[in-house]
Amino acid sequence: MKNLLFSSLFFLSFLAYGQSTPNFSWLTGTWTGPGFGGTFEEVWSDPAEDGTIMGMFRHFGEDGTVSFYEFWVLDSTGMKLRHFNEDFTGWETREEYVSFEKVEFSPGKVILKGLTYEQTGPDKMVISLKLTHEGVTRTEVFNMTRNQ
């Protein structure tokens, strides 16, 4: 039954992508998974009428305390986000934000320059994030589960 529901939602998402408004509804909800030496949580809102969806992220260290936050908006052009320390001081200046430009949107998949979200099951998602540090680029992969 769950597979039938997933297939139906996937098909409906496919039909919606023929429209000019992206369908990000499959991202809605709370997702958790391991990453960066701890656990993280992403919470995605329901999409607005124009398809825009907002979200937040928080990272918990091994001791269970929050180490940083992110807040973002995903729309038809890509994602804009800002980072915050645990005391809510920003990493970026007031005028700055991190931007991931749209590469491709398809049913169950959002490909941005440097960041990909891919639905792998009804309540499973893989996030691939390219990180560059001191000229070396690596890809971090996060396996996420939607909380019920």
Contacts in CASP RR format, 6 or more apart in sequence:
PFRMAT RR
TARGET T0000
AUTHOR 0000-0000-0000
METHOD contacts of the structure
MODEL  1
MKNLLFSSLFFLSFLAYGQSTPNFSWLTGTWTGPGFGGTFEEVWSDPAED
GTIMGMFRHFGEDGTVSFYEFWVLDSTGMKLRHFNEDFTGWETREEYVSF
EKVEFSPGKVILKGLTYEQTGPDKMVISLKLTHEGVTRTEVFNMTRNQ
2 122 0 8 1.000
3 122 0 8 1.000
5 122 0 8 1.000
6 121 0 8 1.000
6 122 0 8 1.000
9 26 0 8 1.000
9 122 0 8 1.000
10 107 0 8 1.000
10 108 0 8 1.000
10 119 0 8 1.000
11 107 0 8 1.000
13 23 0 8 1.000
13 25 0 8 1.000
13 26 0 8 1.000
13 107 0 8 1.000
13 108 0 8 1.000
14 106 0 8 1.000
14 107 0 8 1.000
16 23 0 8 1.000
16 107 0 8 1.000
17 23 0 8 1.000
17 105 0 8 1.000
17 106 0 8 1.000
17 107 0 8 1.000
20 76 0 8 1.000
21 50 0 8 1.000
21 51 0 8 1.000
21 76 0 8 1.000
22 51 0 8 1.000
22 75 0 8 1.000
22 76 0 8 1.000
22 105 0 8 1.000
23 47 0 8 1.000
23 51 0 8 1.000
23 107 0 8 1.000
24 44 0 8 1.000
24 47 0 8 1.000
24 51 0 8 1.000
24 53 0 8 1.000
24 74 0 8 1.000
24 110 0 8 1.000
25 46 0 8 1.000
25 47 0 8 1.000
26 107 0 8 1.000
26 108 0 8 1.000
26 119 0 8 1.000
27 44 0 8 1.000
27 53 0 8 1.000
27 74 0 8 1.000
27 110 0 8 1.000
27 117 0 8 1.000
27 125 0 8 1.000
28 44 0 8 1.000
28 45 0 8 1.000
28 46 0 8 1.000
28 47 0 8 1.000
28 53 0 8 1.000
29 43 0 8 1.000
29 44 0 8 1.000
29 146 0 8 1.000
29 147 0 8 1.000
30 41 0 8 1.000
30 42 0 8 1.000
30 43 0 8 1.000
30 44 0 8 1.000
30 146 0 8 1.000
30 147 0 8 1.000
31 41 0 8 1.000
31 42 0 8 1.000
31 43 0 8 1.000
31 44 0 8 1.000
31 125 0 8 1.000
31 144 0 8 1.000
31 145 0 8 1.000
31 146 0 8 1.000
31 147 0 8 1.000
32 39 0 8 1.000
32 40 0 8 1.000
32 41 0 8 1.000
32 42 0 8 1.000
32 144 0 8 1.000
32 145 0 8 1.000
32 147 0 8 1.000
33 39 0 8 1.000
33 40 0 8 1.000
33 41 0 8 1.000
33 142 0 8 1.000
33 143 0 8 1.000
33 144 0 8 1.000
33 145 0 8 1.000
34 40 0 8 1.000
34 142 0 8 1.000
34 143 0 8 1.000
35 59 0 8 1.000
35 140 0 8 1.000
35 142 0 8 1.000
36 59 0 8 1.000
36 140 0 8 1.000
37 61 0 8 1.000
37 62 0 8 1.000
38 59 0 8 1.000
38 60 0 8 1.000
38 61 0 8 1.000
38 62 0 8 1.000
39 59 0 8 1.000
39 60 0 8 1.000
39 61 0 8 1.000
39 64 0 8 1.000
40 57 0 8 1.000
40 58 0 8 1.000
40 59 0 8 1.000
40 60 0 8 1.000
40 142 0 8 1.000
41 57 0 8 1.000
41 58 0 8 1.000
41 60 0 8 1.000
42 55 0 8 1.000
42 56 0 8 1.000
42 57 0 8 1.000
42 144 0 8 1.000
43 55 0 8 1.000
43 56 0 8 1.000
43 57 0 8 1.000
44 53 0 8 1.000
44 54 0 8 1.000
44 55 0 8 1.000
45 53 0 8 1.000
45 54 0 8 1.000
45 55 0 8 1.000
46 53 0 8 1.000
47 53 0 8 1.000
50 75 0 8 1.000
50 76 0 8 1.000
51 75 0 8 1.000
51 76 0 8 1.000
52 73 0 8 1.000
52 74 0 8 1.000
52 75 0 8 1.000
52 76 0 8 1.000
53 73 0 8 1.000
53 74 0 8 1.000
53 75 0 8 1.000
54 71 0 8 1.000
54 72 0 8 1.000
54 73 0 8 1.000
54 74 0 8 1.000
55 71 0 8 1.000
55 72 0 8 1.000
55 73 0 8 1.000
55 74 0 8 1.000
56 69 0 8 1.000
56 70 0 8 1.000
56 71 0 8 1.000
56 72 0 8 1.000
57 69 0 8 1.000
57 70 0 8 1.000
57 71 0 8 1.000
57 72 0 8 1.000
58 66 0 8 1.000
58 68 0 8 1.000
58 69 0 8 1.000
58 70 0 8 1.000
59 66 0 8 1.000
59 67 0 8 1.000
59 68 0 8 1.000
59 69 0 8 1.000
60 66 0 8 1.000
60 67 0 8 1.000
61 67 0 8 1.000
65 86 0 8 1.000
66 86 0 8 1.000
67 86 0 8 1.000
68 83 0 8 1.000
68 84 0 8 1.000
68 85 0 8 1.000
68 86 0 8 1.000
68 91 0 8 1.000
69 83 0 8 1.000
69 84 0 8 1.000
69 85 0 8 1.000
69 86 0 8 1.000
69 88 0 8 1.000
70 81 0 8 1.000
70 82 0 8 1.000
70 83 0 8 1.000
70 84 0 8 1.000
71 81 0 8 1.000
71 82 0 8 1.000
71 84 0 8 1.000
72 79 0 8 1.000
72 80 0 8 1.000
72 81 0 8 1.000
72 82 0 8 1.000
73 79 0 8 1.000
73 80 0 8 1.000
73 81 0 8 1.000
74 110 0 8 1.000
76 102 0 8 1.000
76 105 0 8 1.000
77 101 0 8 1.000
77 102 0 8 1.000
78 99 0 8 1.000
78 100 0 8 1.000
78 101 0 8 1.000
78 102 0 8 1.000
78 112 0 8 1.000
79 99 0 8 1.000
79 100 0 8 1.000
79 112 0 8 1.000
79 115 0 8 1.000
80 97 0 8 1.000
80 98 0 8 1.000
80 99 0 8 1.000
80 100 0 8 1.000
81 97 0 8 1.000
81 98 0 8 1.000
81 100 0 8 1.000
82 90 0 8 1.000
82 91 0 8 1.000
82 92 0 8 1.000
82 96 0 8 1.000
82 97 0 8 1.000
82 98 0 8 1.000
83 90 0 8 1.000
83 91 0 8 1.000
83 92 0 8 1.000
83 98 0 8 1.000
84 90 0 8 1.000
84 91 0 8 1.000
85 91 0 8 1.000
92 98 0 8 1.000
100 112 0 8 1.000
100 113 0 8 1.000
100 114 0 8 1.000
100 115 0 8 1.000
101 112 0 8 1.000
101 113 0 8 1.000
102 111 0 8 1.000
102 112 0 8 1.000
102 113 0 8 1.000
103 111 0 8 1.000
103 112 0 8 1.000
103 113 0 8 1.000
104 111 0 8 1.000
105 111 0 8 1.000
108 117 0 8 1.000
108 118 0 8 1.000
108 119 0 8 1.000
109 116 0 8 1.000
109 117 0 8 1.000
109 118 0 8 1.000
109 119 0 8 1.000
110 116 0 8 1.000
110 117 0 8 1.000
110 118 0 8 1.000
114 128 0 8 1.000
114 129 0 8 1.000
114 130 0 8 1.000
115 127 0 8 1.000
115 128 0 8 1.000
115 129 0 8 1.000
115 130 0 8 1.000
116 126 0 8 1.000
116 127 0 8 1.000
116 128 0 8 1.000
117 125 0 8 1.000
117 126 0 8 1.000
117 127 0 8 1.000
118 125 0 8 1.000
118 126 0 8 1.000
118 127 0 8 1.000
118 128 0 8 1.000
119 125 0 8 1.000
120 126 0 8 1.000
122 146 0 8 1.000
123 145 0 8 1.000
123 146 0 8 1.000
123 148 0 8 1.000
124 143 0 8 1.000
124 144 0 8 1.000
124 145 0 8 1.000
124 146 0 8 1.000
125 143 0 8 1.000
125 144 0 8 1.000
125 145 0 8 1.000
125 146 0 8 1.000
126 141 0 8 1.000
126 142 0 8 1.000
126 143 0 8 1.000
126 144 0 8 1.000
127 141 0 8 1.000
127 142 0 8 1.000
127 144 0 8 1.000
128 139 0 8 1.000
128 140 0 8 1.000
128 141 0 8 1.000
128 142 0 8 1.000
129 139 0 8 1.000
129 140 0 8 1.000
129 141 0 8 1.000
129 142 0 8 1.000
130 137 0 8 1.000
130 138 0 8 1.000
130 139 0 8 1.000
131 137 0 8 1.000
131 138 0 8 1.000
131 139 0 8 1.000
131 140 0 8 1.000
END
